[in-house]
């Protein structure tokens, strides 16, 4: 889809389709599960960093 060849209606329709697609992805169980896993990984990294700060000799 070239920018020069699109009309306002086509661009608006495309934007609405993208928004609907994003909403479907966010509402799906897989997306929520992926976000939960990502948050758990971040939490584990922070916990490891704080343990390392408290006792650096455990991490050789």
CORPE-V843565 format. One record per run of one state. SS is the DSSP state (A for helix, B for strand, O for the rest). FROM is the first residue (numbers start at 1). TO is the last residue. If there is no record, write none. Layout:
# CORPE-V843565
SS_FROM_TO + SS_FROM_TO
This chain:
# CORPE-V843565
O_1_7 + A_8_27 + O_28_28 + A_29_54 + O_55_55 + A_56_59 + O_60_60
